[in-house]
Amino acid sequence: MCIRDRHGVDVRPGVGVTAIHASDRVTGVQLDHDEVLPADVVILAVGVRPETTLARQIGVELGTTGAIRVDQTMRTNLPGVYAVGDVAESYCLITGKPLSMLMIFLRKAIPSIPGMRISETITPA
């Protein structure tokens, strides 16, 4: 018997939440079809997928994670096109394998890489 059955957990995948009712604690959850469920605890699981429509339209390759495939300097397969942020694959520093989202401690460092790479290719007038 799973935890959901043993403890009366109500799982509703694909159902939206429009409001959480609370005063000093949670009392209920209003669903997108106006049903209100009594609740003591609310756990929301929100999936995140990179928005890659434009990238695919211009021929940028996607990686195994569904994010934009980049090299270690954030370059895509197209010359002069870089990808940063959650839309770009990152790499595990230990295994070297692609990750679908940037690690928190890299979020501030990685956006500067394309700027450094681009500045290397610009010749001052």
Phi, psi and omega in degrees: 000132182277164182302325180300316181285319182294326187245010176069032179284130181259107181258129181228078180294142178082000179260131180274152176253127180257341179198149171244121182273130181198154168241273172261355175205164179293135177240338181186169180229129177263126182269166185295345176257025174073002174288138177247125179254133173292143182206144172260330181223141177234129176239120178253131175245114183245119178282146179238127176234139179292142177274104187243014184304307181299317180301314179296321181298328181263004174095015177285134180285141173262149180271186182294340181271352184093352176269173182289129179286128178226161173271188183294346178254016175072016176279140174272187178286348179264133179302131177077006180248121180245156176227134179224166177084197185293345180282342184258144172291149172241182181233140175292128181293339182269311185264338184079001181280152179295144174242148183280338180223150180291144174289146185306318184289346178265349186302328181273332184277318187297320180302339180279343182298311179300322178298319178293317181294317181295318182296333178292334184265354181268127178262122180301142181285000000 
